[in-house]
Amino acid sequence: MLCVGKKSHFAAAVCIITVTSMLAVSYLRLQTLSHQPKVIQEGRRCRGKIANSTITALKGYKTFIISPYFDDRESKVTRLIGIVHHEDVKQLYCWFCCQPNGKIYVSKAKIDVHSDRFGFPYGAADIVCLEPEKCDPTHVSIHQSPHGNIDQLPRFEIKNRKAETFSVDFTVCISAMFGNYNNVLQFIQSMEMYKILGVQKVVIYKNNCSHLMEKVLKFYIEEGTVEIIPWPINSHLRVSSNWQFMQDGTHIGYYGQITALNDCIYRNMERSKFVVLNDADEIILPLKHPDWKTMMNSLQEENPGTSVFLFENHIFPETVSSHMFNISSWNTVPGVNILQHVYREPDRKDVINPRKMIVDPRKVIQTSVHSVLRAYGNSVNVPMDVALIYHCRKALQSDLPRESLIRDTTLWRYNSSLIMNVNKVLSQTMLQAQK
């Protein structure tokens, strides 16, 4: 009897598992079908005003669209980078207009709010819609319903529709410039160091900066190095300059930095071999190689299948100076002279140093600030003897005496080129500023 009882329990368990599996498969099939594009109208022109702002609010939706991107790495989808309220936004639809036949397709969106929201009610989100099979739509509108009139809705151009050959090897993404930013000297030094190390493009999500900084940005834009993405996020949401929610009524942290970083990766996916995610006061300094190209060739060779390379951040306090490179003509320029700051803080006990990244943008799905959230391929922590992040800012360990800091003059290897290049920029921008 005991044996029979065991057999009957086993059969029941198998039956339950089978039924559960069938229900799960049916549910997933229904979910997939519900997201398939459906024709709802035919024979009409695509209408709606083309959106041309970096951030577009969808009125009443608690949703903000940055930009849509074509993504065929898994299936043929439009992936919109956006910001949504993590609780209140439950349903959105992509409306595709296919020319020349004028068919309008509606596709239910999958709304994927990024996990690194840090407690804020609004967070970066991917709004992902399957595209119609026999259509390569150039624009998409977003609606909270599969029915209605979208003639008044903004239309967004779908970027990355055509694959391109890489125009640059390295693009640096800086997000976001805010707080009337005026650290002019350090910014110019960072830009010139990026160029020495092999960067051809710097993309800056600019909220605001000083008048003098505007002059410097204008110089780099005309030179072809800098691309400015306007970032008026405080026109739409109450922003915090902190990364963690403080129960202070703000909507999103650090001026929407995570959303900007994700947009920058997709924006440069087809035109840059690598994308570098760091701040304007951070420089990835190679210790074993003369530049980033040589370093990345070596790292890729040593780490096949790796798409994300993480570099350890080290603080060089701006309050501790060397007497070297006290260049008098620089003293009237607002900001920090990084050549005078070559003492770094030692590692803190039981505290992991944050990291910044160089990534293959075609392999990244979602990123946060110090790591990727989803990617194809592996992530690797680059050893400190290969490279580190030179981060000149206010001290984190302000009580340490100078003798406890570590003298690190790696930056000085570049001093002659850096000084010459910075002087060249200052001679042009400072003269313009005086006009």
N, C-alpha and C positions, 0 to 999 in steps of 0.2 A: 504493500500500500504506500509505503514511504517513497519507493522508487516511482510509482505511478504519479504520486503527488508532485515530485520534482519535475517529471516530464511535463505535466500539465502546466506547472508554473513557468517552465521554460517556453512552452508553446505560446502561452499568454503573453510572455515578455516579447517574444519574436513578433507576435501579432501587433502588439502596441507599438513597437519600434517601426514596423512596416507601415502601419496606418499613419503614424506621426511623420515619417519620412515622406509619404505620399502627399499629406496635407502641406508639408513644408514646400515640396516641389511645386504643388499647385499654387500655393500662395506666391512663391517667387515668380512663377510663370505669369500669374495675374498682375503682379507688380510690374514685370517687364512689359507686358501688354499695355498697362495703363500709362506707361511712359513713351509708348510708340507714337510717332507723329501721326496726326489725323488731318485729312483735308476737311476744312469747314467752309471754305468759300472758293469760288473759281471765277476766272475771267475779270479780275479787277486790278487796278494799278496799286503799287505799293505806296502807301501814304504815311503821314506822320513826319514830324520835323526831325532832321538828323541831329543827334546829340553831339555837341562839340565841347562840352565841359569835361574836366577830368573826373569830377564827382557829380553824378546826376541823381537827385532825390526822386523817388517814385512816390508821388503825393499820397499820403494815407496808408502806405504799405509798410512803414518802418524799414525801408529797404533803400540802399544806395548802390548804384551801379558805377563801377570804375570803367571796365572795358571787357568786351567779350573776345575770346580767342578760340580759333579752330584747334581741336585736339583730336588726332586720330591714332594716338598711341595704343589705345585699347579698342575703342569703337569710334565711329564718326560722330563726334559731339561738338557742341558749342559750350565752352566753359566760361562763364562770366565771373570775373573777380568782383566781389562786392562786399558790402557791410550790411548785416541784418541784426535785428533784435533777436537774441537767441531763443526767447520763449514765444514771442508774439507772431513771428513769421513762420507759418506752417505750410503754405501752398502758393506756388508761383507757376506761371506757364510762359513758355517761349512761343512767340508768334513769328513764324518764318514766312516771308513772302518770296515765292519763287518766280522769277522772270525767265523767259518772256510769256509763259502760259498764264501768269497771274494767279496761280493756286496759292492759297494761304493755308499753311499747316500750323497746327497747335501741338505742342509737345510739353507734357508735364515735367517740371523741373525736379531734380533731386537737389535738395538744399543741404549742403554739408558745411556746418559752422565749424571752424577750426577749433581744435581742442585747447590751444593756448589762448584763452580769453582773459585769464588772470582775474576773473570775478566781475568784469565789467558787463553791463547788460547788452552792449553791442559788440560784435566781433567780426573778424574777417570770415568770409564765406565763399565757397564755390557754389555757383548756381549752374547745374549741369543739365543740358537738354540733348537728347538724341536728335540728330538732323534727319530730314527727309532723305530717302535713299537716292532718288533720281533728281536731286537738286543740290547745288552748292550755293546756299544762300549767302548773300553779301552783307545782309543786315538782319537784326533781330529786335523785336520789341518784347517787353516783359509786362505781363498782366497777372492780376491775382485770380483771374477766372478764365476758363476755356471758351467763354461766350462773351458777347458784347461788341463794342465798337472801339477799335484801337487807333482810329484816325488821329486822335489827339495825343496819343502816346509817343514819347521820343523813340526814334529808331537808332540803334547802335551798330556801327560798322564792325564786322567780325574780322579781327586781325589774324595774321599768320595763315591766311588761306592759301597762299602760295609759298612753297618751300624756297628758301634762298640759300645762296652760298655765303659762308661767314665773311662778313666785312671787317671784323676785328677779332683779335685773340682774347682780349680781356676788357670787360666792362665792369666798372665799379658802380654799385647802387648805394646811394646815400639817402636815407630817409629817417626822419624828415627834418628839414632845416626850419627852425622856428625860434620864437623868443627874441625877435629882432637880432638875429645872429650877427656878431661883429668880431669874431676871432679871426681877423683878416690875415695876419702874418702866418699863423699856424695853418690856415686853410690853403694859402698859396704854397707853403712848404709841403703840405700833404699832396697837393695836386702835382707839384713838380717831382716829388718822390714817386708818385704813381707812374708818371711818364718815364722816369728813369728806369723803373722796374718793368715797364712794358705795357702799360695801360694806354689804350687808344680812345676810350670813351668813358665819361663819368656822367651818370644819370642822377640828377638831384631832384627830389620831391620837395619843392620849396613852399613853405607856408609864409614865412616873412624873414626879412633880414635888414641890416642897416643900409643906408644910402651908399656908403663906401663899398660895402660888400656887393651891392648891385653893380657897381662899376667893375669890380673884379670879375663877377659872373659874366658881365657883358664881354669882357676881354676874352674869357675862355670859350664863350659861345661863338664869337667871331673867329676864334682860332680853330674851332671845330672839335674841341675836346669835350665841352660840357653840353648836355641836353637838359633843359629845365622842364620838369613836369609840374605845373601849378597844382598846389595841394591845399585848397581853402576849406579844410575839413571843419574848422571851427565856425564856418558859415552854416553848417548843417547839424552839428552835434556839439554838446558840451565836452570839451576834451580835457584830459589830464596830462600833465607833464611827468607824471609817475607811471611806472609800468604795472603797478598793482592797485586794484580798486580799494579806495579808502572810505567808502560809504559817504561820499561827499556830494552826491548828486551828479557826478560826471557820467558820461555815456561810454567813453572809449579811452583806452590808455595810450599814452605817449604819442599823441597826435596821429593815431591810426597807423603806426609804424609797420605792423605786421602786414596789413593790407597793401601798403605801398611796396614792401619787399616782394610779396607774391606777384603783384602787378609787374614789377621790374623784371622778375625772372621770365614771365611769359612775354613781356614786351621785347625782350632780347633773345628769346629762344632760338630764333631763326637767323640772327645776325651776329652772335658772339659765341665763340668757342667755349669760353668760361665766363661766369658771372661771379663777382666778388661782393660779398655782403658785409660791409663794415661801415663805421661812422667816419666823419671827416677828421676826427682827432685820432684815428687808428691807422697804422701802417703795418702790413704783414712784411716783416723784415726777414729775408732769407739769410741763413748763416753759412750754408754750404755752397750756395750758388750765387751767381752775380745778378740774376734777375728771375722774374716769375716764370718765364717760358722755359728756361733751363730747369728750374725747380719742378715745375709741373710735369715736364717730360720724364724726369727721374721718378717722381712720385707715382705717376701712372704706370710706369714700367715695373715698379716695385709692388704696386697694388692693383693688379688687373681686376676689372669688374667693379672698381670703385668710382662713384660719381660725386661723392661729397667729401671734401677734405677740410678738417676742422683744425684751427690754429689757436693756440693758447694765448689768452690775454694777460699782459703784464703791465702794471702801472708804473710809469715814470713820473713822480710827483712834480708838478709845475712849481712847487714852492722850494725845491732843492735845485740849486743852479751850479754850473761850472763856470769858471772865469773865462773859459775858452769861447771863441766865436761871439764875443760881445761886439756886434757890428753896429757902429754908431748910427748909420743911415737907417737902420731897422728900428731904432728906438722910438721913432715918432709914429710907427705903424701900430695900430691896436692889435693886440693878440700876443700869443706865446711864441718865443723863439725856441723851437724844439732842439736845435743844436746845442743849447746850453743845459739840456736836461738828459743826463746820461746815467742817472742813478735810479735803479728800479727797486721796488719793494720786494722783499722775499715772500715766498709762498706762505699763506696763512695756514695754521694747523687746522685740519678737519674742514677746510673750505676749498671747494673745487673751483679753479679759475674758469670763468666763462670762456666760450670759444666763439670765433667768427669763422666764416666759411668762404672757400672757393668751390663752386659747384659747376657741374655740367648741366646747363639749364634744361636740356631736352630730357634729362632723367629725373627732374624734380616735379612732384605733383603739388605738394604743399610744403611751405617752409615756415618756421618760426624765426626768432632772432638769433638764437644760439645753437640751433640744430634744425634739421629738416623733419617734418612730421610724416611725410610720405614721399617715397622716391623709389625708382628702379635702381638696383645696384646697391653697393655697400657704402657705408660711411667709415672713414678712418681718422683717428686722432693723429695729427702730424707731430712727431717728437720735437721737443723744444730745441734739440741740437741741430735740427734742420731749418726751423723757422719759428719765430714768435711774433706776437702782435705788440708793436711799440705803441703804447697808449699813454700819451702825455695829457694829464688832467689833474684835478685836485686829488690829494692823497686819500687813500682808503685807510692807511695805517699812519695817521698823522702824529701819533705819539712816538714813533720810532726815531731814535737819534740817527744822524747822518752815517755814523759808523756801522749801523745795522743794515744799511742799504747796499745793494750790489752795483758796483760800477760796471756799466755795459756800454762800450763805445762803438757798437756795431754800426750805428747810424753814421758815424764819422767816416766810414769807408766811402761815403758818397758826398762828402762835404764840398769838394771843389766844384763838381757839377751842380750841386744843389744851390750853392751860394751864387754862382754865375746865373743860373736860370731864374732864381728868385729876384735877383737884382734887375734882370731884364723885364720881368713882369711888373715889378714895382715902378720902374722908370716910366712905363707906359700908363699904368693905372693911376699912379699918384699924380702924374701930370694932368691926366684927364679929370681927376677928382678936384683939382685946383681951378679948373676952368669954370 
